[in-house]
Every structure is written in structure tokens, then in C-alpha cells.
Amino acid sequence: MLAEHRLELIRLRDRLLELQNGDDAGGGGEALGRRDVAVADEKRLRLRMQGIIDQMQASVARLEELSITLRDIQTGLIDFPALVAGRQICLCWRLGEDQIEWWHELSEGFGGRRRLSELE
């Protein structure tokens, strides 16, 4: 869901930039009318963007309540703590992986990922 929200936020941002860059420099009543519509559209876009940001923040807070750390929204990379034979480690998973098969030391990140089968 976070990855989908991220994509929607990017789409809305791009639309907002289009509206802002498409300002009519000309005068006259027609230009003012179009500008009023553009301002209303910008306001709607900004409200929608804030709504998505609020939803994303709530989702991250829910993950944190479960001791899950979101590392990357785009790839869906998450870490969560585990205790193996008295040793604290992070299990990690990302979107597209069928199951949890990776771990790393607390002090390492994605680059230090190793297969669970290698865990001593």
C-alpha cells in the first residue's frame, strides 16, 4: 500500500507542477477565469496530497508499533528484530520475495544481507 501511495503522490505532484507551470500570462476575463479554476485545482491537489501523506505516516507508525522498520518504500524493504541463539539480528524482506530468507547484523544494512541458511 505504501508503494502505491508513493506512486499516487508522485503523480499528483507532477500534475501540480503542470498546473503551476501552465499559468496564463495573458490578461482579460477569460484568463482570470482559467486562473481561478487552476487555483481551485491546485488546492484540491494539495489537499489530496496531504491526505495521502497522512495515510502513509499512519502506515509507517503501525509498522513501528510492530517493531518493523521500513527501509525503502519503493522496494518495500523492511527489517525487524530477531533473537537467534541469544544473538540479536535483523531479519529483512522486500516486496516480491515469497518468504523471509535474509538477515543481517544490527550494524549492517541491505549490503550485509545473508541467507538464513548461513546463520550460525
C-alpha positions as CSV (number, residue, x, y, z in Angstrom):
1,M,0.0,0.0,0.0
2,L,2.8,2.4,0.8
3,A,4.4,1.8,-2.6
4,E,1.0,2.6,-4.3
5,H,0.6,5.7,-2.2
6,R,4.1,6.8,-3.2
7,L,3.3,6.5,-6.9
8,E,0.0,8.4,-6.4
9,L,1.8,11.1,-4.6
10,I,4.3,11.4,-7.4
11,R,1.5,11.6,-10.0
12,L,-0.3,14.3,-8.0
13,R,3.0,16.3,-7.6
14,D,3.6,16.1,-11.3
15,R,0.1,17.3,-12.0
16,L,0.5,20.2,-9.6
17,L,3.7,21.2,-11.3
18,E,1.9,21.1,-14.7
19,L,-0.7,23.4,-13.3
20,Q,1.8,25.8,-11.8
21,N,3.9,25.9,-15.0
22,G,0.9,26.4,-17.2
23,D,-0.1,29.8,-15.8
24,D,-1.6,32.1,-18.4
25,A,0.4,35.3,-18.7
26,G,-2.3,37.0,-20.8
27,G,-4.9,39.4,-19.4
28,G,-8.6,39.6,-19.7
29,G,-11.6,38.0,-18.1
30,E,-11.1,34.6,-19.7
31,A,-7.6,34.3,-18.4
32,L,-8.7,35.3,-14.9
33,G,-11.5,32.6,-15.1
34,R,-9.0,29.9,-16.1
35,R,-6.6,31.1,-13.3
36,D,-9.5,30.7,-10.8
37,V,-10.1,27.2,-11.9
38,A,-6.3,26.4,-11.8
39,V,-6.1,27.8,-8.2
40,A,-9.1,25.6,-7.2
41,D,-7.5,22.6,-8.9
42,E,-4.2,23.3,-7.1
43,K,-6.0,23.5,-3.8
44,R,-7.7,20.1,-4.4
45,L,-4.4,18.5,-5.4
46,R,-2.7,19.8,-2.3
47,L,-5.4,18.5,0.0
48,R,-5.3,15.1,-1.7
49,M,-1.5,15.0,-1.4
50,Q,-1.8,15.9,2.3
51,G,-4.3,13.1,2.7
52,I,-2.0,10.6,1.1
53,I,0.9,11.8,3.3
54,D,-1.2,11.4,6.4
55,Q,-2.2,7.8,5.4
56,M,1.5,7.0,4.7
57,Q,2.6,8.4,8.1
58,A,-0.2,6.3,9.8
59,S,1.0,3.2,8.0
60,V,4.6,3.7,9.0
61,A,3.5,4.3,12.6
62,R,1.6,1.0,12.5
63,L,4.8,-0.8,11.2
64,E,6.8,0.8,14.0
65,E,4.3,-0.4,16.6
66,L,5.1,-3.9,15.4
67,S,8.9,-3.2,15.6
68,I,9.1,-3.3,11.9
69,T,11.5,-0.7,10.3
70,L,10.6,0.5,6.8
71,R,13.9,0.9,4.9
72,D,12.6,1.7,1.4
73,I,9.1,2.4,0.2
74,Q,9.8,1.8,-3.5
75,T,11.2,-1.7,-3.0
76,G,9.1,-2.4,0.1
77,L,12.3,-3.2,2.1
78,I,11.6,-3.8,5.8
79,D,13.7,-5.0,8.7
80,F,12.6,-6.5,12.0
81,P,14.4,-7.7,15.0
82,A,15.0,-11.3,15.9
83,L,16.9,-13.2,18.5
84,V,18.8,-16.3,17.3
85,A,20.7,-18.4,19.8
86,G,21.0,-15.3,22.1
87,R,22.2,-13.1,19.2
88,Q,20.2,-10.1,18.1
89,I,19.9,-9.7,14.4
90,C,17.6,-8.2,11.8
91,L,15.5,-10.3,9.5
92,C,14.8,-8.5,6.3
93,W,12.3,-8.8,3.5
94,R,11.2,-6.9,0.4
95,L,8.3,-6.9,-2.0
96,G,8.4,-9.8,-4.4
97,E,10.2,-12.2,-2.0
98,D,8.0,-15.2,-1.3
99,Q,9.2,-15.6,2.3
100,I,11.7,-14.3,4.8
101,E,15.1,-15.7,3.7
102,W,17.5,-13.0,4.6
103,W,19.1,-11.5,7.7
104,H,21.9,-9.0,8.6
105,E,23.7,-7.8,11.7
106,L,22.1,-4.9,13.5
107,S,25.0,-2.6,12.5
108,E,24.7,-3.6,8.8
109,G,22.1,-2.8,6.2
110,F,21.0,-4.3,2.9
111,G,24.5,-4.7,1.7
112,G,25.2,-7.0,4.5
113,R,22.3,-9.3,3.8
114,R,22.9,-13.0,4.0
115,R,20.7,-16.0,3.6
116,L,19.2,-17.5,6.7
117,S,20.8,-20.8,5.8
118,E,24.2,-19.1,6.5
119,L,23.2,-18.0,10.0
120,E,25.5,-19.6,12.6
